[in-house]
Each structure stands twice: as C-alpha cells, then as structure tokens.
Amino acid sequence: MILNKSNEQTFLGNVLTLFSGKAAASVISFILIPFIARFFTAEDFGVAAYFISSIAISVPVATLCYERAIILPKETHGAEQLFQLSLLILVIASLAAFVFIATLSVFQIEISALDKLGIWIWFLPAGLLAVGIINIVENWLVRVKGFSIIAKADVTNSLGLTLSRLLLGFFFSSSVWALIVGYFVGLSLKVYMLLTSVLSPKINMLKLQKHGLIKAAKEYEDFPKFSAPTRFVRAFSKNMPIILLGAFFSPATVGLYAMANRVVNMPVDIAVTAFRRAYLQKSAECLNHGQALFGNMLKYSLIMFVVGLVPFGLLWLKGGLLIGYYLGGSWADAGQYVEALTPYLFTVWVATPTTALVVVLRKQKLWFWIQLYITLAVLVMFLYSANSGLSPIETVQNFVLSYVVANIISIMIIGIVVFNNDRHMVSK
C-alpha cells in the first residue's frame, strides 16, 4: 500500500523545495568557483580540505546521532526532548575537544595527523559546534516540514562561503586562513538563520528537563550505540582519501582531489540531500500508518538509476576535459580525479532511497556492520595501492572500485531487510 495522490504530490513538492535551495546554492558556488580557483593554490586548498574533513569525521560522535531520531516520535514533546539532548551532548563534546587540544599544547604532545593543521587546530571545536547545531536544527525542520527554511539557509551558507573566499582571495591572494575564514562565514550565517527560525516560536525548547532527557536517551539508545559509530565510519570512509592522500602524497595532491570532489559533488549533493530528507519524512509516515516500504524503495531507486545514466555517463567520459577549461590550467589535473570519482558517486546516487530506510526501520546495528565492512575494504585497497608505488590517481581509482563493489552489496542487503520487514508487517 502506498500513499494517496495528494500525499505523493506533497512529497514531490518537499523534494522540489529542498532541491531549489540546494540548486541555488550550487549555482552560486559553481559560478564563483572558477574565480576562486584562480586566486588560491592547490597546496592551500589541501590544508583547508584537511581541516574541514577533520570536522566532518568528528560530528557524528559529537552528537551521538540523537538528532537523527528527532523525526521519529509521534508526540512533539518527545522530539523536543531529543532536540535538547542532542544540543547538550554537542556542547559538552565541543568543550571536551577544546580541553583536549589545550592539553596537547600545554604538555607539547605531538600527533602527526593533527600537527598538519598547525594553528588551525584551535578552530576545530568551533567548527564542530557549528556543524553539529546545523545538523540538529535541520532534523527538527525536516520533522515539522520546514523545508523552505532549510533551502534558504543552504543558499545563505553558499553565498557567505563563496563570496567571502572570493573577496579574501582577491585582496590578500592565496592563503589557508582566507579559505578557512570563508568556511566559517558561511557556517555562521547558516547557524544564525536556522536557529532564529526554530527558537523564536519555540523558545521553551531550550528549557532542559533532566527526567525527560534521561528518558529520551534510554528510549533511543540504539542511535548512539549503532548510528553514531556507523556515521563515524561512513564519514571517515568519505573523507579518507583526503586524510590518506595527505599522509602519502603532497598537499597539492590533496588540493587537486579536494577541488575535484567539491566540483563533482555539487550537483550530486543537491539532489541526494534534498531527496533523502523528504524521503525520510515520507517513509516515516508510511511506517507509522502501517504501510509497506519496499515498493516505494524499488520505484524510486529505479528512477534514480535511469535519471542518473546520462549525466554521470557524460561526467565519466568527458569530465576531465571540462574541468580543465572550467578551473584553469593550474587545476587541469583535477579532471582526472573527477572522472575517477564518477562511478562511486553514481552508486551513492542510486542507493539514496535504500540507505534512507535504515534510519526509518532503526536498523543502525546492521548499517554499522555494513559501513565497517565497506570502510575496511576501501582502507585496505587504499593502503595497498599507496604502498605499491602507484600514482595518486591510480590509488583513487582503486579506492573507487572497491567502494562501488561494496556499495552494491550493501544495497542488496538492505533491500532484503526492507522486503522481509514488509512481509512481517503484513503477516501481523
């Protein structure tokens, strides 16, 4: 059984609303990136990318993923408790990160992975806090169908980041600080916009109730147990090329990969993020009304596959040539990484409906083991390739191949789980 026509139209409307925001943000970035690329070197981009990747890897642990459960409670009060709990854990984690960095500094303890950041290591807790707040508020807005607010915030973030980097690059030439300051300008604007939209009409959401927080923590304890480790593993897997390329190759190599990944991810991230958020909300409604999920999952997976064939095919065949013209001669080598990344991005695109159902069905434990298997397989392939004397591009190609194979297997496993869940629901 599927949702009626009216609900189907509402779902598509939610996707289009989120898509419009992501599309506008992407267009802004896409127009300005060629100019930004001409002001900054690949080396500086490499350090900035390392900084941003470090934050991305840390965020799932900083909130314990309680914010991902906000869409699930039937009662608003339960969702408010999860909002408060997620925010409290995030603040504690950010303070702990600052204390950890201060301890390293005081006792002059060196950690090679963190030493690459230099002075920018002190800004990691602030970035962690900002990104964590964004994730928490966006999950609340998904629950209340505040898709237009998310869309506007995406545009504001993109404008703040790209325009500030453009201006700083124009006036001060290439530097790591200009790239990171631009990153924080975009984050700050987005945090302000999202928080004001939530806290103005719901100021009582920040009034903590100890009993309610403990109850929410216990009821949704599967999220920190399984979802948080899973998202950490997934974030590590996604950012692993930047971390490992930085360990085995030059900062310029990291910068080329990071630029290629940024450019090619823009159009993919627009649709995947928009679709996933709306699909999560729709699937949660289906489950709460006792409706089957496999049919919709199969339908939308097939749609994603067909729609993606032409653009991903062109990107795979001609992406390198286009990027060379687009970014300028100094970034021509980034085109090789664009072509190498395309098969991986295509599997991420097609898998969007399937992976979204992991949250709805609360199969975090299964998803953790799947992601752990994928990460280990990719890590082994990456280390083998890098230690075999292969070039950076050959190393990335092998990484992508292992990820594609593992991703296809995970899609099949989750599909079987969803199918069996529908059968069990019907038999009741």
C-alpha beads as a LAMMPS data file, in Angstrom:
LAMMPS data file: protein, C-alpha beads

428 atoms
427 bonds

1 atom types
1 bond types

-500.0 500.0 xlo xhi
-500.0 500.0 ylo yhi
-500.0 500.0 zlo zhi

Masses

1 110.0

Atoms # bond

1 1 1 0.000 0.000 0.000
2 1 1 1.324 3.443 -0.923
3 1 1 0.375 6.980 -0.047
4 1 1 -2.517 8.572 -1.938
5 1 1 -2.044 11.003 -4.826
6 1 1 -2.274 14.091 -2.652
7 1 1 0.476 12.847 -0.328
8 1 1 2.574 11.870 -3.348
9 1 1 2.294 15.416 -4.682
10 1 1 3.193 16.807 -1.255
11 1 1 6.265 14.588 -1.149
12 1 1 7.391 15.746 -4.586
13 1 1 6.767 19.330 -3.510
14 1 1 9.020 18.845 -0.477
15 1 1 11.740 17.409 -2.701
16 1 1 11.451 20.354 -5.091
17 1 1 11.592 22.857 -2.226
18 1 1 14.796 21.365 -0.861
19 1 1 16.106 20.907 -4.370
20 1 1 15.554 24.581 -5.169
21 1 1 17.616 25.666 -2.174
22 1 1 20.424 23.233 -2.906
23 1 1 20.271 24.093 -6.598
24 1 1 20.516 27.822 -5.954
25 1 1 23.406 27.274 -3.538
26 1 1 25.129 25.033 -6.042
27 1 1 24.678 27.500 -8.899
28 1 1 26.231 30.252 -6.789
29 1 1 29.219 28.059 -5.946
30 1 1 29.519 26.756 -9.481
31 1 1 29.613 30.261 -10.944
32 1 1 32.172 31.546 -8.457
33 1 1 34.464 28.507 -8.093
34 1 1 36.407 29.225 -11.339
35 1 1 37.264 32.672 -9.971
36 1 1 38.111 31.332 -6.514
37 1 1 40.292 28.594 -8.040
38 1 1 42.356 31.228 -9.807
39 1 1 43.074 33.055 -6.537
40 1 1 44.160 30.019 -4.500
41 1 1 46.787 27.318 -4.934
42 1 1 46.217 23.570 -4.701
43 1 1 48.516 23.454 -1.642
44 1 1 46.349 25.889 0.332
45 1 1 43.201 24.070 -0.726
46 1 1 44.745 20.868 0.542
47 1 1 45.277 22.202 4.079
48 1 1 41.786 23.741 4.206
49 1 1 40.261 20.481 2.960
50 1 1 42.123 18.577 5.682
51 1 1 40.646 20.944 8.297
52 1 1 37.076 20.576 7.007
53 1 1 37.407 16.786 6.708
54 1 1 38.576 16.591 10.341
55 1 1 35.358 18.321 11.417
56 1 1 33.196 16.109 9.206
57 1 1 34.676 12.963 10.748
58 1 1 34.118 14.234 14.307
59 1 1 30.493 15.443 14.046
60 1 1 28.734 12.030 14.362
61 1 1 30.493 11.408 17.676
62 1 1 29.828 14.950 18.925
63 1 1 26.028 14.480 18.959
64 1 1 25.911 10.663 19.316
65 1 1 23.407 10.890 16.433
66 1 1 20.428 11.552 18.712
67 1 1 19.368 14.303 16.290
68 1 1 18.615 11.664 13.653
69 1 1 15.840 10.317 15.884
70 1 1 14.016 13.668 16.046
71 1 1 11.715 12.746 13.148
72 1 1 10.538 9.504 14.815
73 1 1 8.448 10.345 17.952
74 1 1 4.715 10.643 17.333
75 1 1 4.400 13.352 20.004
76 1 1 6.068 16.755 19.661
77 1 1 7.246 16.655 23.271
78 1 1 9.367 13.578 22.582
79 1 1 11.021 15.307 19.636
80 1 1 11.752 18.388 21.769
81 1 1 13.495 16.201 24.332
82 1 1 15.700 14.731 21.608
83 1 1 16.472 18.238 20.349
84 1 1 17.582 19.299 23.821
85 1 1 19.549 16.106 24.408
86 1 1 21.420 16.413 21.104
87 1 1 22.323 20.043 21.771
88 1 1 23.540 19.317 25.303
89 1 1 25.768 16.463 24.150
90 1 1 27.154 18.639 21.344
91 1 1 28.135 21.461 23.704
92 1 1 29.853 19.023 26.067
93 1 1 31.714 17.389 23.160
94 1 1 32.890 20.750 21.793
95 1 1 34.211 21.796 25.203
96 1 1 35.923 18.411 25.569
97 1 1 37.596 18.891 22.182
98 1 1 38.920 22.288 23.261
99 1 1 40.273 20.865 26.527
100 1 1 41.928 18.016 24.604
101 1 1 43.662 20.436 22.223
102 1 1 44.746 22.646 25.128
103 1 1 46.184 19.602 26.907
104 1 1 48.201 18.661 23.821
105 1 1 49.555 22.193 23.663
106 1 1 50.441 22.512 27.344
107 1 1 52.242 19.175 27.513
108 1 1 53.670 19.556 23.988
109 1 1 52.260 16.238 22.850
110 1 1 52.617 15.762 19.098
111 1 1 50.100 13.861 16.986
112 1 1 51.184 13.821 13.351
113 1 1 47.651 13.847 11.944
114 1 1 46.743 16.957 13.957
115 1 1 50.099 18.686 13.527
116 1 1 49.304 19.130 9.831
117 1 1 46.654 21.685 10.812
118 1 1 49.078 23.978 12.621
119 1 1 47.357 26.849 14.414
120 1 1 44.040 25.950 12.833
121 1 1 43.651 23.036 15.219
122 1 1 42.322 25.560 17.778
123 1 1 39.371 26.294 15.489
124 1 1 38.213 22.673 15.274
125 1 1 35.894 22.858 18.348
126 1 1 34.150 25.935 16.914
127 1 1 33.625 24.195 13.585
128 1 1 32.389 21.089 15.363
129 1 1 29.849 23.113 17.337
130 1 1 28.566 24.986 14.277
131 1 1 28.148 21.919 12.070
132 1 1 26.531 19.987 14.922
133 1 1 23.962 22.748 15.511
134 1 1 23.135 22.780 11.812
135 1 1 22.522 19.022 11.798
136 1 1 20.296 19.182 14.885
137 1 1 18.140 22.069 13.690
138 1 1 17.803 20.689 10.169
139 1 1 16.479 17.382 11.528
140 1 1 13.911 19.300 13.569
141 1 1 12.861 21.283 10.496
142 1 1 12.523 18.068 8.487
143 1 1 10.120 16.794 11.147
144 1 1 7.939 19.919 11.014
145 1 1 8.288 20.145 7.208
146 1 1 10.206 23.402 7.350
147 1 1 11.835 22.585 4.037
148 1 1 11.751 26.168 2.754
149 1 1 13.797 27.348 5.749
150 1 1 16.445 24.701 5.076
151 1 1 16.524 25.721 1.423
152 1 1 17.043 29.408 2.269
153 1 1 19.745 28.527 4.795
154 1 1 21.582 26.486 2.165
155 1 1 21.618 29.473 -0.160
156 1 1 22.803 31.795 2.621
157 1 1 25.619 29.400 3.530
158 1 1 26.783 29.153 -0.063
159 1 1 26.704 32.909 -0.566
160 1 1 28.610 33.587 2.633
161 1 1 31.285 30.985 1.953
162 1 1 31.964 31.676 -1.719
163 1 1 31.719 35.476 -1.636
164 1 1 33.974 35.793 1.416
165 1 1 36.569 33.463 -0.118
166 1 1 36.387 35.386 -3.379
167 1 1 36.911 38.741 -1.691
168 1 1 39.674 37.498 0.611
169 1 1 41.437 35.796 -2.275
170 1 1 41.190 38.921 -4.428
171 1 1 42.580 41.283 -1.787
172 1 1 45.058 39.011 0.022
173 1 1 45.934 36.358 -2.613
174 1 1 46.217 32.648 -1.770
175 1 1 46.307 31.623 1.901
176 1 1 44.921 28.926 4.152
177 1 1 43.416 31.456 6.558
178 1 1 41.295 33.028 3.810
179 1 1 39.803 29.639 2.884
180 1 1 39.030 28.703 6.486
181 1 1 37.640 32.139 7.388
182 1 1 35.343 31.882 4.372
183 1 1 34.206 28.480 5.579
184 1 1 33.293 29.911 8.987
185 1 1 31.470 32.895 7.484
186 1 1 29.160 30.522 5.612
187 1 1 28.647 28.323 8.675
188 1 1 27.887 31.271 10.955
189 1 1 25.253 32.698 8.639
190 1 1 23.561 29.329 8.287
191 1 1 23.577 28.678 12.040
192 1 1 22.045 32.094 12.717
193 1 1 19.313 31.621 10.128
194 1 1 18.352 28.131 11.277
195 1 1 18.421 28.887 14.996
196 1 1 16.283 32.017 14.709
197 1 1 13.657 30.081 12.762
198 1 1 13.418 27.426 15.487
199 1 1 13.943 29.331 18.719
200 1 1 11.689 32.330 18.079
201 1 1 8.392 30.426 18.208
202 1 1 9.784 27.604 20.371
203 1 1 11.944 29.318 22.977
204 1 1 10.896 26.768 25.605
205 1 1 12.759 24.087 23.654
206 1 1 15.953 25.091 25.477
207 1 1 14.461 24.628 28.962
208 1 1 16.106 21.360 29.924
209 1 1 14.217 18.773 31.951
210 1 1 16.569 16.192 33.427
211 1 1 13.986 13.407 33.686
212 1 1 12.841 13.907 30.094
213 1 1 16.383 13.897 28.747
214 1 1 17.246 10.662 30.545
215 1 1 14.064 9.053 29.259
216 1 1 14.791 10.123 25.675
217 1 1 18.397 8.938 25.949
218 1 1 17.296 5.465 27.056
219 1 1 14.402 5.136 24.587
220 1 1 16.614 5.934 21.599
221 1 1 19.837 4.434 22.888
222 1 1 20.255 2.469 19.669
223 1 1 21.282 5.699 17.915
224 1 1 24.473 6.316 19.951
225 1 1 25.145 2.572 20.027
226 1 1 24.849 1.947 16.310
227 1 1 24.007 5.065 14.301
228 1 1 26.847 7.182 15.738
229 1 1 29.574 4.580 15.079
230 1 1 28.055 3.948 11.657
231 1 1 28.060 7.614 10.707
232 1 1 31.578 7.986 12.057
233 1 1 32.739 5.072 9.953
234 1 1 30.896 6.448 6.932
235 1 1 32.286 9.956 7.457
236 1 1 35.770 8.527 7.850
237 1 1 35.306 6.475 4.696
238 1 1 34.076 9.515 2.759
239 1 1 36.925 11.739 3.960
240 1 1 39.536 9.005 3.991
241 1 1 41.047 9.953 0.592
242 1 1 41.876 13.449 1.845
243 1 1 43.385 12.143 5.081
244 1 1 45.382 9.363 3.414
245 1 1 46.414 11.388 0.381
246 1 1 47.765 13.917 2.847
247 1 1 49.722 11.154 4.585
248 1 1 51.204 9.583 1.441
249 1 1 51.359 12.428 -1.060
250 1 1 51.843 16.197 -1.248
251 1 1 49.387 18.934 -0.110
252 1 1 48.978 19.843 -3.794
253 1 1 47.637 16.338 -4.479
254 1 1 45.158 16.739 -1.638
255 1 1 44.125 20.095 -3.063
256 1 1 43.536 18.699 -6.559
257 1 1 41.450 15.849 -5.189
258 1 1 39.522 18.159 -2.858
259 1 1 38.701 20.584 -5.666
260 1 1 37.588 17.767 -7.972
261 1 1 35.487 16.237 -5.232
262 1 1 33.890 19.608 -4.451
263 1 1 33.004 20.394 -8.049
264 1 1 31.616 16.980 -8.939
265 1 1 29.789 16.600 -5.630
266 1 1 27.821 19.812 -6.005
267 1 1 25.142 18.610 -8.453
268 1 1 25.011 15.184 -6.795
269 1 1 24.710 16.585 -3.278
270 1 1 21.867 18.881 -4.328
271 1 1 19.553 16.096 -5.381
272 1 1 20.702 13.402 -2.935
273 1 1 20.343 15.582 0.180
274 1 1 17.016 17.047 -0.915
275 1 1 15.570 13.682 -1.913
276 1 1 16.844 11.907 1.186
277 1 1 15.355 14.400 3.641
278 1 1 11.941 14.364 2.003
279 1 1 12.042 10.583 1.524
280 1 1 12.859 10.120 5.220
281 1 1 9.799 12.134 6.215
282 1 1 7.554 10.274 3.770
283 1 1 8.851 6.834 4.771
284 1 1 8.412 7.593 8.481
285 1 1 4.760 8.496 7.789
286 1 1 4.299 5.267 5.810
287 1 1 5.718 3.194 8.646
288 1 1 3.611 4.951 11.289
289 1 1 0.499 4.166 9.210
290 1 1 1.453 0.517 8.718
291 1 1 2.223 0.907 5.019
292 1 1 4.767 -1.128 3.059
293 1 1 8.123 0.387 2.134
294 1 1 9.728 -1.977 -0.385
295 1 1 7.587 -0.959 -3.368
296 1 1 8.376 2.735 -2.997
297 1 1 12.048 1.985 -2.365
298 1 1 12.276 -0.080 -5.548
299 1 1 10.386 2.516 -7.605
300 1 1 12.493 5.469 -6.539
301 1 1 15.756 3.518 -6.798
302 1 1 14.909 2.685 -10.410
303 1 1 14.023 6.322 -11.110
304 1 1 17.357 7.453 -9.632
305 1 1 19.192 4.891 -11.788
306 1 1 17.539 5.948 -15.061
307 1 1 17.779 9.676 -14.377
308 1 1 21.458 9.396 -13.481
309 1 1 22.636 7.428 -16.525
310 1 1 23.155 10.339 -18.910
311 1 1 24.722 12.980 -16.611
312 1 1 27.007 10.510 -14.843
313 1 1 27.946 8.902 -18.157
314 1 1 28.974 12.259 -19.617
315 1 1 30.878 13.137 -16.465
316 1 1 32.777 9.855 -16.606
317 1 1 33.724 10.219 -20.278
318 1 1 34.309 13.958 -20.633
319 1 1 34.571 15.279 -17.076
320 1 1 38.338 15.700 -17.156
321 1 1 38.312 17.825 -20.291
322 1 1 35.560 20.087 -18.990
323 1 1 37.193 20.658 -15.609
324 1 1 40.449 21.732 -17.237
325 1 1 38.682 24.517 -19.116
326 1 1 36.465 25.377 -16.200
327 1 1 39.014 25.804 -13.414
328 1 1 42.010 26.938 -15.420
329 1 1 45.320 25.442 -16.443
330 1 1 46.752 25.137 -12.930
331 1 1 43.856 22.848 -11.997
332 1 1 43.840 20.709 -15.151
333 1 1 44.989 17.599 -13.273
334 1 1 41.847 17.788 -11.103
335 1 1 39.904 16.498 -14.110
336 1 1 41.420 13.042 -13.714
337 1 1 40.006 12.824 -10.203
338 1 1 36.563 13.911 -11.423
339 1 1 36.438 11.009 -13.871
340 1 1 37.766 8.601 -11.254
341 1 1 35.130 9.608 -8.687
342 1 1 32.117 9.346 -11.016
343 1 1 31.318 5.598 -10.584
344 1 1 31.377 5.992 -6.791
345 1 1 29.039 8.985 -6.909
346 1 1 26.651 7.106 -9.198
347 1 1 26.264 4.298 -6.669
348 1 1 25.678 6.853 -3.893
349 1 1 23.013 8.461 -6.089
350 1 1 21.191 5.193 -6.782
351 1 1 21.443 3.999 -3.157
352 1 1 19.750 7.081 -1.675
353 1 1 16.247 5.573 -1.166
354 1 1 17.694 2.340 0.206
355 1 1 20.073 3.863 2.738
356 1 1 17.421 6.322 3.969
357 1 1 15.281 3.399 5.168
358 1 1 17.988 2.314 7.607
359 1 1 17.012 5.221 9.863
360 1 1 13.276 4.685 9.454
361 1 1 13.482 0.975 10.289
362 1 1 16.067 1.647 13.010
363 1 1 18.487 -0.908 11.584
364 1 1 21.502 1.004 12.840
365 1 1 23.280 -2.113 14.051
366 1 1 23.133 -3.736 10.624
367 1 1 24.114 -0.489 8.939
368 1 1 27.113 -0.142 11.258
369 1 1 28.494 -3.522 10.268
370 1 1 27.875 -2.823 6.589
371 1 1 29.686 0.507 6.802
372 1 1 32.525 -1.007 8.811
373 1 1 32.975 -3.686 6.162
374 1 1 32.959 -1.067 3.390
375 1 1 35.456 1.159 5.185
376 1 1 37.851 -1.681 5.929
377 1 1 37.687 -2.924 2.341
378 1 1 38.335 0.566 0.982
379 1 1 41.084 1.255 3.525
380 1 1 42.925 -1.957 2.672
381 1 1 42.698 -1.182 -1.044
382 1 1 43.878 2.385 -0.496
383 1 1 46.851 1.390 1.660
384 1 1 47.792 -1.414 -0.726
385 1 1 47.689 0.935 -3.704
386 1 1 49.587 3.743 -1.993
387 1 1 52.296 1.380 -0.712
388 1 1 52.640 -0.303 -4.105
389 1 1 54.132 2.792 -5.660
390 1 1 51.036 3.666 -7.664
391 1 1 50.344 7.260 -8.585
392 1 1 47.742 9.289 -6.666
393 1 1 45.183 8.955 -9.462
394 1 1 45.684 5.175 -9.689
395 1 1 45.286 4.956 -5.917
396 1 1 41.984 6.855 -6.088
397 1 1 40.751 4.677 -8.971
398 1 1 41.334 1.540 -6.903
399 1 1 39.628 3.164 -3.908
400 1 1 36.582 3.962 -6.046
401 1 1 36.399 0.443 -7.497
402 1 1 36.354 -1.156 -4.054
403 1 1 33.736 1.338 -2.857
404 1 1 31.452 0.678 -5.843
405 1 1 31.503 -3.090 -5.316
406 1 1 30.906 -2.769 -1.579
407 1 1 28.134 -0.230 -2.110
408 1 1 26.246 -2.515 -4.493
409 1 1 26.416 -5.351 -1.978
410 1 1 25.083 -3.092 0.787
411 1 1 22.147 -2.014 -1.393
412 1 1 21.192 -5.649 -1.912
413 1 1 21.441 -6.465 1.795
414 1 1 19.275 -3.525 2.882
415 1 1 16.759 -4.271 0.129
416 1 1 16.311 -7.787 1.513
417 1 1 15.832 -6.380 5.032
418 1 1 13.144 -3.951 3.833
419 1 1 11.362 -6.710 1.898
420 1 1 11.323 -9.006 4.935
421 1 1 10.080 -6.160 7.132
422 1 1 7.106 -5.642 4.801
423 1 1 6.300 -9.368 4.854
424 1 1 6.429 -9.425 8.644
425 1 1 4.167 -6.368 8.858
426 1 1 1.580 -7.940 6.530
427 1 1 1.570 -11.234 8.451
428 1 1 0.613 -9.477 11.717

Bonds

1 1 1 2
2 1 2 3
3 1 3 4
4 1 4 5
5 1 5 6
6 1 6 7
7 1 7 8
8 1 8 9
9 1 9 10
10 1 10 11
11 1 11 12
12 1 12 13
13 1 13 14
14 1 14 15
15 1 15 16
16 1 16 17
17 1 17 18
18 1 18 19
19 1 19 20
20 1 20 21
21 1 21 22
22 1 22 23
23 1 23 24
24 1 24 25
25 1 25 26
26 1 26 27
27 1 27 28
28 1 28 29
29 1 29 30
30 1 30 31
31 1 31 32
32 1 32 33
33 1 33 34
34 1 34 35
35 1 35 36
36 1 36 37
37 1 37 38
38 1 38 39
39 1 39 40
40 1 40 41
41 1 41 42
42 1 42 43
43 1 43 44
44 1 44 45
45 1 45 46
46 1 46 47
47 1 47 48
48 1 48 49
49 1 49 50
50 1 50 51
51 1 51 52
52 1 52 53
53 1 53 54
54 1 54 55
55 1 55 56
56 1 56 57
57 1 57 58
58 1 58 59
59 1 59 60
60 1 60 61
61 1 61 62
62 1 62 63
63 1 63 64
64 1 64 65
65 1 65 66
66 1 66 67
67 1 67 68
68 1 68 69
69 1 69 70
70 1 70 71
71 1 71 72
72 1 72 73
73 1 73 74
74 1 74 75
75 1 75 76
76 1 76 77
77 1 77 78
78 1 78 79
79 1 79 80
80 1 80 81
81 1 81 82
82 1 82 83
83 1 83 84
84 1 84 85
85 1 85 86
86 1 86 87
87 1 87 88
88 1 88 89
89 1 89 90
90 1 90 91
91 1 91 92
92 1 92 93
93 1 93 94
94 1 94 95
95 1 95 96
96 1 96 97
97 1 97 98
98 1 98 99
99 1 99 100
100 1 100 101
101 1 101 102
102 1 102 103
103 1 103 104
104 1 104 105
105 1 105 106
106 1 106 107
107 1 107 108
108 1 108 109
109 1 109 110
110 1 110 111
111 1 111 112
112 1 112 113
113 1 113 114
114 1 114 115
115 1 115 116
116 1 116 117
117 1 117 118
118 1 118 119
119 1 119 120
120 1 120 121
121 1 121 122
122 1 122 123
123 1 123 124
124 1 124 125
125 1 125 126
126 1 126 127
127 1 127 128
128 1 128 129
129 1 129 130
130 1 130 131
131 1 131 132
132 1 132 133
133 1 133 134
134 1 134 135
135 1 135 136
136 1 136 137
137 1 137 138
138 1 138 139
139 1 139 140
140 1 140 141
141 1 141 142
142 1 142 143
143 1 143 144
144 1 144 145
145 1 145 146
146 1 146 147
147 1 147 148
148 1 148 149
149 1 149 150
150 1 150 151
151 1 151 152
152 1 152 153
153 1 153 154
154 1 154 155
155 1 155 156
156 1 156 157
157 1 157 158
158 1 158 159
159 1 159 160
160 1 160 161
161 1 161 162
162 1 162 163
163 1 163 164
164 1 164 165
165 1 165 166
166 1 166 167
167 1 167 168
168 1 168 169
169 1 169 170
170 1 170 171
171 1 171 172
172 1 172 173
173 1 173 174
174 1 174 175
175 1 175 176
176 1 176 177
177 1 177 178
178 1 178 179
179 1 179 180
180 1 180 181
181 1 181 182
182 1 182 183
183 1 183 184
184 1 184 185
185 1 185 186
186 1 186 187
187 1 187 188
188 1 188 189
189 1 189 190
190 1 190 191
191 1 191 192
192 1 192 193
193 1 193 194
194 1 194 195
195 1 195 196
196 1 196 197
197 1 197 198
198 1 198 199
199 1 199 200
200 1 200 201
201 1 201 202
202 1 202 203
203 1 203 204
204 1 204 205
205 1 205 206
206 1 206 207
207 1 207 208
208 1 208 209
209 1 209 210
210 1 210 211
211 1 211 212
212 1 212 213
213 1 213 214
214 1 214 215
215 1 215 216
216 1 216 217
217 1 217 218
218 1 218 219
219 1 219 220
220 1 220 221
221 1 221 222
222 1 222 223
223 1 223 224
224 1 224 225
225 1 225 226
226 1 226 227
227 1 227 228
228 1 228 229
229 1 229 230
230 1 230 231
231 1 231 232
232 1 232 233
233 1 233 234
234 1 234 235
235 1 235 236
236 1 236 237
237 1 237 238
238 1 238 239
239 1 239 240
240 1 240 241
241 1 241 242
242 1 242 243
243 1 243 244
244 1 244 245
245 1 245 246
246 1 246 247
247 1 247 248
248 1 248 249
249 1 249 250
250 1 250 251
251 1 251 252
252 1 252 253
253 1 253 254
254 1 254 255
255 1 255 256
256 1 256 257
257 1 257 258
258 1 258 259
259 1 259 260
260 1 260 261
261 1 261 262
262 1 262 263
263 1 263 264
264 1 264 265
265 1 265 266
266 1 266 267
267 1 267 268
268 1 268 269
269 1 269 270
270 1 270 271
271 1 271 272
272 1 272 273
273 1 273 274
274 1 274 275
275 1 275 276
276 1 276 277
277 1 277 278
278 1 278 279
279 1 279 280
280 1 280 281
281 1 281 282
282 1 282 283
283 1 283 284
284 1 284 285
285 1 285 286
286 1 286 287
287 1 287 288
288 1 288 289
289 1 289 290
290 1 290 291
291 1 291 292
292 1 292 293
293 1 293 294
294 1 294 295
295 1 295 296
296 1 296 297
297 1 297 298
298 1 298 299
299 1 299 300
300 1 300 301
301 1 301 302
302 1 302 303
303 1 303 304
304 1 304 305
305 1 305 306
306 1 306 307
307 1 307 308
308 1 308 309
309 1 309 310
310 1 310 311
311 1 311 312
312 1 312 313
313 1 313 314
314 1 314 315
315 1 315 316
316 1 316 317
317 1 317 318
318 1 318 319
319 1 319 320
320 1 320 321
321 1 321 322
322 1 322 323
323 1 323 324
324 1 324 325
325 1 325 326
326 1 326 327
327 1 327 328
328 1 328 329
329 1 329 330
330 1 330 331
331 1 331 332
332 1 332 333
333 1 333 334
334 1 334 335
335 1 335 336
336 1 336 337
337 1 337 338
338 1 338 339
339 1 339 340
340 1 340 341
341 1 341 342
342 1 342 343
343 1 343 344
344 1 344 345
345 1 345 346
346 1 346 347
347 1 347 348
348 1 348 349
349 1 349 350
350 1 350 351
351 1 351 352
352 1 352 353
353 1 353 354
354 1 354 355
355 1 355 356
356 1 356 357
357 1 357 358
358 1 358 359
359 1 359 360
360 1 360 361
361 1 361 362
362 1 362 363
363 1 363 364
364 1 364 365
365 1 365 366
366 1 366 367
367 1 367 368
368 1 368 369
369 1 369 370
370 1 370 371
371 1 371 372
372 1 372 373
373 1 373 374
374 1 374 375
375 1 375 376
376 1 376 377
377 1 377 378
378 1 378 379
379 1 379 380
380 1 380 381
381 1 381 382
382 1 382 383
383 1 383 384
384 1 384 385
385 1 385 386
386 1 386 387
387 1 387 388
388 1 388 389
389 1 389 390
390 1 390 391
391 1 391 392
392 1 392 393
393 1 393 394
394 1 394 395
395 1 395 396
396 1 396 397
397 1 397 398
398 1 398 399
399 1 399 400
400 1 400 401
401 1 401 402
402 1 402 403
403 1 403 404
404 1 404 405
405 1 405 406
406 1 406 407
407 1 407 408
408 1 408 409
409 1 409 410
410 1 410 411
411 1 411 412
412 1 412 413
413 1 413 414
414 1 414 415
415 1 415 416
416 1 416 417
417 1 417 418
418 1 418 419
419 1 419 420
420 1 420 421
421 1 421 422
422 1 422 423
423 1 423 424
424 1 424 425
425 1 425 426
426 1 426 427
427 1 427 428
